[in-house]
Amino acid sequence: MTATSHSTRAHSFNAAAAQYAANRPSYPSALFDAIEDLAGRPLEGARVGDIGAGTGIATALLHARGADVIAVEPGDGMAAQLHCTLPRVPLVRGDGNALPLATDSVDFLTYAQAWHWTDPARSVPEAQRVLRPGGALALWWNTGPADVPWLSEQADRVRDHFGGEYKNQQGASDIRSETAFRGAPAAPAHAKRVVRWSRTVPLDTHLANIGSHSIFLVQGEGATNAFLAREREHLLEVFPDGMVEEVYDVLLIVATP
Ligand SMILES: C[S@@+](CC[C@H](N)C(=O)[O-])C[C@H]1O[C@@H](n2cnc3c(N)ncnc32)[C@H](O)[C@@H]1O
């Protein structure tokens, strides 16, 4: 992906913030148990910076877990949506490459589906600067497991639709612990865990969820709608009652920089 298309895609969510908030999946409570386990400290009472907070899906769960959370988000549309949903959670505009947080000020930095938009050469040193001694950097992504046949067939159709462009994309599903810190001055020590969960949603929600991914947002409405119309036909064969069981593997990386 070129620098321009990376930046265009990183900002593409803002025009679709309401669609994002209404249709994107959340995260299971087992994920937060795993974060605490790998970090060796509880979220309750911890000072947490949730970076690339978007519409606040993860921010809300961290807040509900008892964390003292501050949301950081670069985009206008996403920040406005977050403020609407979580008016009492502090929100600061900024990004992971230049955190608007004081040195030694947080116990956790969390990036839910957002780390891949940062430049690790800058975001790792920034994490090291703002984390208190013993603090943890937690990165996670909802990814589609390859062992679920309809999901792997759908992934093939997406790949065919985008061709070479898909191959070059730096999307969440391409991120693995081996590549997450590529380009960082010194990759921090980290541990990885996978948490499987699922949700059952109407087909329309599933299709809108797919359409809220940056690769679809930047290709334009016509081509996206054509893909989603074909996808509806495929999925009605698998889920004739129109309810789709989306299965996710949350890939979690917890680093102690
Ligand atoms: C896929 S959304 C994830 C939102 C939210 N954390 C969630 O779990 O739903 C990615 C978010 O990263 C933000 N973003 C883009 N560039 C960023 C950067 N350099 N640092 C931090 N966040 C960034 C986008 O504006 C967007 O809100």
The ligand as a Gaussian input file, in Angstrom:
#p B3LYP/6-31G(d) Opt

LIG

0 1
 C      -10.738000       0.243000      12.747000
 S      -10.937000       1.724000      13.715000
 C      -10.906000       1.082000      15.399000
 C      -11.747000       1.909000      16.347000
 C      -11.935000       1.349000      17.742000
 N      -10.701000       1.257000      18.486000
 C      -12.663000       0.016000      17.730000
 O      -12.201000      -0.935000      18.343000
 O      -13.723000      -0.067000      17.108000
 C       -9.340000       2.447000      13.554000
 C       -9.236000       3.803000      14.205000
 O       -7.847000       4.204000      14.179000
 C       -7.825000       5.596000      13.942000
 N       -6.477000       5.959000      13.453000
 C       -6.087000       6.260000      12.191000
 N       -4.772000       6.566000      12.186000
 C       -4.322000       6.451000      13.462000
 C       -3.063000       6.635000      14.108000
 N       -1.966000       6.992000      13.422000
 N       -2.981000       6.453000      15.450000
 C       -4.066000       6.081000      16.150000
 N       -5.282000       5.865000      15.592000
 C       -5.413000       6.043000      14.270000
 C       -8.952000       5.826000      12.949000
 O       -9.371000       7.179000      12.934000
 C      -10.028000       4.882000      13.501000
 O      -10.871000       5.512000      14.422000

